[in-house]
Amino acid sequence: IGGIGLLINTNRQKAWKSASGGGGAKVLGDFDVNKVAGLRIQTKDGEINVIRKGAEWTVKERGGYPAKFSTVADFVRKVAELKVVQSEQIGESQFARMEVNTPKAEKGPGVLVEMIGEDGKPLKSLLLGKQQMKKSEQNSPMGGGSDFAVGRWVLNTGDKQNILLVSETFSDATTDGKDWLDKGFVEVQKLKSIEVMAPEKTNSWKVIRDKEDGTWQLQDVKKTENIDTNKVSSVGNPLGSPSFQDVVTGKKPEELGLDKPTGVKLATFDGFNYDVKIGNKTEGDDYYFQVTVAGNPVK
């Protein structure tokens, strides 16, 4: 019995043994972040690919729509500069418990982060595992202190002997495409006219003004109709600084209500024209939306 106990204890020590040193070293070593041409994140539920095309970063799963450069750059830099807080030797028998198995594994799947080179192959890759939790010293209104993440265990795929604790939680390592999109959008300035073309013609209308600070004038008013001046003056600039939730791909116009949309035409004093289509309303009170821009700016 004593011999069996000694053998089990020895095997446990081999599978989980504290390693000396390692604190402060870079998790992925030194590599040139300027050679990174793509970022791939995989989880058990899906993946996201953010790819550099020329000088622009794009989101593959959103039809190549531009990604927000600062979001991508900050994430790549964070991974490249990631430093070890604690290092432990680990055996594969412990991978599931520490959640550093491959994303498709049945037990303990991790989050795979890959830095992709120009040739489409990974330069460096990292498995994000179990979060390191700490109990709050302050009691919550529901009673007792709540746990919160202060770090995360990670595995450099080039060194599967050691699991590393880092101070980053990587809450931004998401595969949801909308989190990577550049939400900057059209900014209509110096608005001259607004024309709304509703599916029902009786709901269509147009307002114009003769100068930038001028008063909006409703067009085609019948003699028998009275104008609500408060509503006309409150039209403002509907696309002065818009944003959006997400980019839709792989859908037909009739699925989104864009085959028979509400149309909006905006014209500006400096020669730009915005042609807008507004489709169906979603369950989250958003609308499917398309816009094209053309112009003949004053030289």
C-alpha positions as CSV (number, residue, x, y, z in Angstrom):
1,I,0.0,0.0,0.0
2,G,2.8,2.3,0.9
3,G,4.5,1.7,-2.5
4,I,1.3,2.4,-4.4
5,G,0.8,5.7,-2.4
6,L,4.4,6.7,-3.2
7,L,3.8,6.0,-6.9
8,I,0.6,8.0,-7.0
9,N,2.2,10.9,-5.2
10,T,5.2,10.9,-7.6
11,N,2.9,10.9,-10.6
12,R,0.9,13.8,-9.2
13,Q,4.1,15.8,-8.7
14,K,5.1,15.1,-12.2
15,A,1.7,16.3,-13.5
16,W,1.7,19.4,-11.4
17,K,5.0,20.7,-10.1
18,S,5.9,24.3,-9.3
19,A,8.6,25.7,-11.6
20,S,11.2,28.1,-10.3
21,G,11.6,31.5,-11.9
22,G,9.7,32.6,-15.0
23,G,8.1,35.7,-13.4
24,G,8.3,38.8,-15.6
25,A,9.3,37.0,-18.8
26,K,7.2,37.5,-21.9
27,V,4.7,34.6,-22.4
28,L,5.4,34.4,-26.2
29,G,8.9,35.6,-26.2
30,D,10.1,38.4,-28.5
31,F,8.5,38.7,-31.9
32,D,7.9,41.6,-34.3
33,V,4.2,42.6,-34.1
34,N,4.5,44.4,-37.4
35,K,4.7,41.0,-39.1
36,V,1.2,40.2,-37.8
37,A,-1.2,40.2,-40.7
38,G,-4.1,38.5,-39.1
39,L,-5.7,37.6,-35.8
40,R,-7.8,34.5,-35.2
41,I,-9.7,33.7,-32.0
42,Q,-11.4,30.3,-31.6
43,T,-13.8,29.1,-28.9
44,K,-16.0,26.0,-28.6
45,D,-18.8,28.1,-30.1
46,G,-17.1,29.6,-33.1
47,E,-14.2,31.8,-34.4
48,I,-13.4,35.3,-35.7
49,N,-10.8,36.3,-38.2
50,V,-9.6,39.9,-38.3
51,I,-7.4,40.2,-41.4
52,R,-5.1,43.0,-42.6
53,K,-5.7,44.0,-46.3
54,G,-3.2,46.6,-47.4
55,A,-3.3,49.3,-44.7
56,E,-6.8,48.3,-43.5
57,W,-7.9,45.7,-41.0
58,T,-11.1,43.8,-41.9
59,V,-13.5,41.3,-40.3
60,K,-13.8,38.2,-42.5
61,E,-17.1,37.0,-40.8
62,R,-18.7,40.4,-41.6
63,G,-18.0,40.4,-45.4
64,G,-14.7,42.1,-45.0
65,Y,-16.1,45.2,-43.3
66,P,-13.5,47.4,-41.8
67,A,-12.3,46.5,-38.2
68,K,-11.6,49.2,-35.7
69,F,-7.8,49.6,-35.8
70,S,-7.3,50.7,-32.2
71,T,-9.2,47.6,-30.9
72,V,-7.1,45.2,-33.0
73,A,-3.8,47.0,-32.3
74,D,-4.4,47.1,-28.5
75,F,-5.3,43.4,-28.4
76,V,-2.2,42.4,-30.5
77,R,0.1,44.6,-28.4
78,K,-1.4,43.2,-25.1
79,V,-0.7,39.6,-26.3
80,A,2.8,40.4,-27.5
81,E,3.7,42.2,-24.2
82,L,2.0,39.6,-21.9
83,K,4.2,38.7,-19.0
84,V,4.3,35.8,-16.6
85,V,3.2,36.3,-13.0
86,Q,3.6,32.6,-12.0
87,S,4.7,29.5,-13.8
88,E,3.8,25.9,-13.0
89,Q,4.8,22.7,-14.7
90,I,1.8,20.8,-15.9
91,G,0.9,17.4,-17.5
92,E,-1.8,16.9,-20.1
93,S,-3.9,15.1,-17.5
94,Q,-4.4,18.6,-15.9
95,F,-5.3,20.4,-19.2
96,A,-9.1,19.9,-18.8
97,R,-9.1,21.1,-15.2
98,M,-7.2,24.3,-16.1
99,E,-9.3,24.7,-19.3
100,V,-6.4,24.8,-21.7
101,N,-7.5,22.0,-24.0
102,T,-8.1,22.8,-27.7
103,P,-11.4,24.7,-28.4
104,K,-13.1,21.6,-29.8
105,A,-12.2,19.4,-26.9
106,E,-15.1,17.8,-25.0
107,K,-13.6,18.6,-21.6
108,G,-12.0,21.8,-20.5
109,P,-11.9,23.6,-23.9
110,G,-9.8,26.8,-23.9
111,V,-9.8,29.9,-26.1
112,L,-7.2,29.7,-28.9
113,V,-5.6,33.1,-29.9
114,E,-3.4,33.0,-33.0
115,M,-1.2,35.7,-34.5
116,I,-1.2,35.1,-38.2
117,G,1.7,36.0,-40.6
118,E,1.6,37.1,-44.2
119,D,1.7,33.4,-45.4
120,G,-1.5,32.6,-43.5
121,K,0.3,30.5,-40.9
122,P,0.4,31.2,-37.1
123,L,3.5,33.2,-35.9
124,K,2.5,32.7,-32.3
125,S,-0.4,31.1,-30.5
126,L,-1.8,31.0,-27.0
127,L,-4.5,29.1,-25.2
128,L,-6.5,31.1,-22.7
129,G,-7.6,28.9,-19.8
130,K,-9.3,29.2,-16.4
131,Q,-9.6,32.7,-14.8
132,Q,-7.9,33.4,-11.5
133,M,-10.6,34.6,-9.1
134,K,-10.5,36.7,-6.0
135,K,-13.2,37.2,-3.5
136,S,-14.3,40.8,-2.9
137,E,-13.6,42.2,0.5
138,Q,-16.8,44.3,0.3
139,N,-20.1,42.5,0.9
140,S,-22.7,42.7,-1.9
141,P,-26.3,43.8,-1.2
142,M,-27.3,40.1,-1.6
143,G,-25.0,39.1,1.2
144,G,-21.4,37.8,1.1
145,G,-18.5,38.9,-1.0
146,S,-18.6,38.2,-4.8
147,D,-15.7,36.7,-6.7
148,F,-14.1,38.7,-9.5
149,A,-11.3,37.8,-12.0
150,V,-7.8,39.1,-11.4
151,G,-5.9,37.1,-14.0
152,R,-5.9,34.0,-16.2
153,W,-4.0,30.8,-16.7
154,V,-2.6,30.5,-20.2
155,L,-0.6,28.0,-22.2
156,N,1.9,28.9,-24.9
157,T,1.2,26.3,-27.6
158,G,5.0,26.1,-28.2
159,D,5.6,25.1,-24.6
160,K,3.0,22.6,-23.3
161,Q,5.1,21.8,-20.3
162,N,4.3,25.0,-18.4
163,I,1.0,26.7,-17.6
164,L,1.4,30.4,-16.9
165,L,-0.6,32.8,-14.8
166,V,-0.9,36.3,-16.2
167,S,-2.6,39.5,-14.8
168,E,-4.8,39.9,-17.9
169,T,-8.3,38.5,-17.8
170,F,-8.8,38.7,-21.6
171,S,-12.5,39.6,-21.4
172,D,-12.1,41.1,-24.8
173,A,-11.1,37.8,-26.5
174,T,-14.5,37.5,-28.1
175,T,-15.6,35.9,-31.3
176,D,-18.6,38.2,-31.8
177,G,-17.9,40.0,-35.0
178,K,-19.7,43.2,-33.9
179,D,-17.1,43.8,-31.2
180,W,-14.4,44.2,-33.8
181,L,-16.1,46.4,-36.3
182,D,-15.2,50.1,-36.9
183,K,-18.4,51.8,-35.8
184,G,-17.4,55.1,-37.4
185,F,-20.1,55.9,-40.0
186,V,-21.3,58.6,-42.4
187,E,-21.5,62.1,-40.9
188,V,-23.9,64.3,-42.8
189,Q,-23.0,68.0,-42.5
190,K,-24.4,71.2,-44.0
191,L,-27.8,69.6,-44.7
192,K,-29.8,71.2,-47.4
193,S,-32.8,68.9,-47.9
194,I,-34.5,65.8,-46.5
195,E,-36.9,63.7,-48.5
196,V,-38.7,60.7,-47.0
197,M,-40.3,58.2,-49.4
198,A,-42.6,55.8,-47.5
199,P,-44.1,52.7,-48.9
200,E,-47.4,54.5,-48.5
201,K,-47.1,57.7,-50.6
202,T,-49.4,59.6,-48.2
203,N,-46.7,59.3,-45.5
204,S,-44.0,60.8,-47.8
205,W,-42.7,64.3,-47.3
206,K,-39.8,66.7,-48.1
207,V,-38.3,69.7,-46.3
208,I,-35.7,72.1,-47.7
209,R,-33.9,75.3,-46.5
210,D,-32.1,78.0,-48.5
211,K,-29.1,78.3,-46.1
212,E,-27.3,76.3,-43.4
213,D,-28.9,78.1,-40.5
214,G,-32.2,78.7,-42.3
215,T,-35.7,77.5,-41.4
216,W,-36.9,74.2,-42.7
217,Q,-39.8,74.5,-45.2
218,L,-42.2,71.7,-45.8
219,Q,-42.8,71.1,-49.6
220,D,-46.0,70.5,-51.6
221,V,-48.3,71.8,-48.8
222,K,-51.9,72.0,-49.9
223,K,-54.0,75.1,-49.2
224,T,-56.3,73.1,-47.0
225,E,-53.4,71.8,-44.9
226,N,-52.0,73.4,-41.8
227,I,-48.3,73.0,-41.0
228,D,-47.2,71.9,-37.5
229,T,-44.2,74.3,-37.3
230,N,-42.8,72.6,-34.1
231,K,-42.4,69.3,-35.9
232,V,-40.9,70.8,-39.0
233,S,-38.3,72.8,-37.0
234,S,-37.4,69.8,-34.9
235,V,-36.3,67.7,-38.0
236,G,-32.6,68.6,-37.3
237,N,-29.9,66.4,-38.8
238,P,-31.0,62.7,-38.6
239,L,-27.5,61.4,-39.7
240,G,-25.3,64.0,-38.1
241,S,-23.3,61.4,-36.1
242,P,-24.9,57.9,-36.5
243,S,-23.6,54.5,-35.4
244,F,-24.7,51.0,-35.9
245,Q,-25.0,47.7,-34.0
246,D,-23.7,45.1,-36.5
247,V,-23.2,44.3,-40.1
248,V,-25.5,41.8,-41.7
249,T,-24.2,39.3,-44.3
250,G,-25.7,36.4,-46.2
251,K,-29.3,37.7,-46.2
252,K,-31.6,38.6,-49.1
253,P,-33.2,42.1,-49.3
254,E,-36.6,40.6,-48.9
255,E,-35.6,38.9,-45.7
256,L,-34.7,42.3,-44.2
257,G,-37.4,44.4,-45.7
258,L,-35.0,46.2,-48.0
259,D,-36.8,45.2,-51.1
260,K,-39.6,47.6,-50.2
261,P,-37.9,50.0,-47.8
262,T,-38.7,53.4,-46.5
263,G,-36.3,55.6,-48.6
264,V,-34.6,58.8,-47.4
265,K,-32.6,61.2,-49.6
266,L,-30.4,63.7,-48.0
267,A,-28.6,66.5,-49.9
268,T,-26.0,68.9,-48.6
269,F,-24.9,72.4,-49.5
270,D,-21.4,71.1,-50.4
271,G,-22.7,68.7,-53.0
272,F,-23.0,65.3,-51.2
273,N,-26.1,63.1,-51.6
274,Y,-27.0,60.3,-49.3
275,D,-29.4,57.6,-50.4
276,V,-30.8,55.7,-47.4
277,K,-32.9,52.5,-47.2
278,I,-34.7,51.5,-44.0
279,G,-36.0,48.0,-43.7
280,N,-37.7,45.9,-41.1
281,K,-37.6,46.5,-37.4
282,T,-35.8,43.8,-35.3
283,E,-36.8,42.3,-32.0
284,G,-34.3,44.6,-30.3
285,D,-35.9,47.7,-31.7
286,D,-33.2,48.2,-34.3
287,Y,-33.7,48.6,-38.1
288,Y,-32.0,47.1,-41.1
289,F,-30.3,50.0,-42.8
290,Q,-28.3,50.7,-46.0
291,V,-26.7,53.9,-47.2
292,T,-24.9,54.9,-50.4
293,V,-23.0,58.2,-50.8
294,A,-22.3,60.1,-54.0
295,G,-21.3,63.7,-54.5
296,N,-19.9,66.4,-56.7
297,P,-18.1,68.7,-54.1
298,V,-17.5,72.3,-54.9
299,K,-13.8,72.7,-56.0
